[in-house]
Amino acid sequence: MSAIRLDWLENNRFEGVDSEGHTVVVSTSGPGDGLGFKPTAPLLLALAGCTSVDVGSILQKKRQMLAS
């Protein structure tokens, strides 16, 4: 299982770091500031990513090509 660290940067801004050093900025700042994901967005991204990997694996096992 991978480890995750969340570091406070300033105000309501945090930097998430995984065990391989990948980072993502999470912020609750106002719209349009471009300073990071809202906290719920990475959750939805993780769900979409996991689902996509599963669907791709199933299609590959069924010898079906993934078009888009």
C-alpha positions as CSV (number, residue, x, y, z in Angstrom):
1,M,0.0,0.0,0.0
2,S,1.3,3.4,-0.9
3,A,1.8,6.2,1.7
4,I,0.4,9.7,1.3
5,R,1.5,12.9,3.0
6,L,-0.4,16.1,3.1
7,D,1.6,19.3,3.9
8,W,0.1,22.6,4.8
9,L,1.4,25.4,2.5
10,E,-0.6,28.5,3.5
11,N,-4.2,29.6,4.2
12,N,-6.4,26.7,3.0
13,R,-3.8,25.3,0.6
14,F,-2.2,21.9,1.0
15,E,0.2,19.8,-1.1
16,G,-0.4,16.1,-1.3
17,V,2.7,13.9,-1.9
18,D,2.6,10.1,-2.6
19,S,5.3,7.6,-1.9
20,E,6.9,8.1,-5.4
21,G,7.1,11.9,-5.0
22,H,4.2,12.9,-7.2
23,T,2.4,16.0,-5.9
24,V,-1.0,17.7,-6.2
25,V,-2.1,21.0,-4.7
26,V,-5.5,21.0,-2.9
27,S,-7.1,24.4,-2.0
28,T,-10.4,25.7,-0.8
29,S,-9.6,29.2,-2.0
30,G,-12.1,31.1,-4.1
31,P,-13.0,30.4,-7.8
32,G,-10.6,31.6,-10.5
33,D,-7.5,31.7,-8.4
34,G,-6.0,28.6,-10.1
35,L,-4.2,27.5,-7.0
36,G,-5.3,23.9,-6.8
37,F,-8.0,21.3,-6.9
38,K,-11.0,21.6,-4.6
39,P,-10.8,18.7,-2.1
40,T,-13.6,16.7,-3.8
41,A,-12.0,16.8,-7.3
42,P,-9.1,14.4,-6.5
43,L,-11.7,12.0,-5.0
44,L,-13.7,12.0,-8.3
45,L,-10.5,11.7,-10.3
46,A,-9.4,8.6,-8.3
47,L,-12.8,7.1,-8.9
48,A,-12.7,7.8,-12.6
49,G,-9.1,6.5,-12.8
50,C,-9.9,3.2,-11.0
51,T,-13.0,2.6,-13.1
52,S,-11.1,3.3,-16.3
53,V,-8.3,0.8,-15.4
54,D,-10.9,-1.8,-14.5
55,V,-12.9,-1.3,-17.7
56,G,-9.7,-1.4,-19.8
57,S,-8.6,-4.6,-18.1
58,I,-12.0,-6.3,-18.7
59,L,-12.0,-5.2,-22.4
60,Q,-8.5,-6.5,-22.8
61,K,-9.4,-9.9,-21.3
62,K,-12.4,-10.1,-23.7
63,R,-10.0,-9.2,-26.6
64,Q,-12.0,-6.0,-27.3
65,M,-10.3,-2.9,-28.5
66,L,-10.7,0.3,-26.5
67,A,-11.6,3.0,-29.0
68,S,-12.2,6.1,-26.8
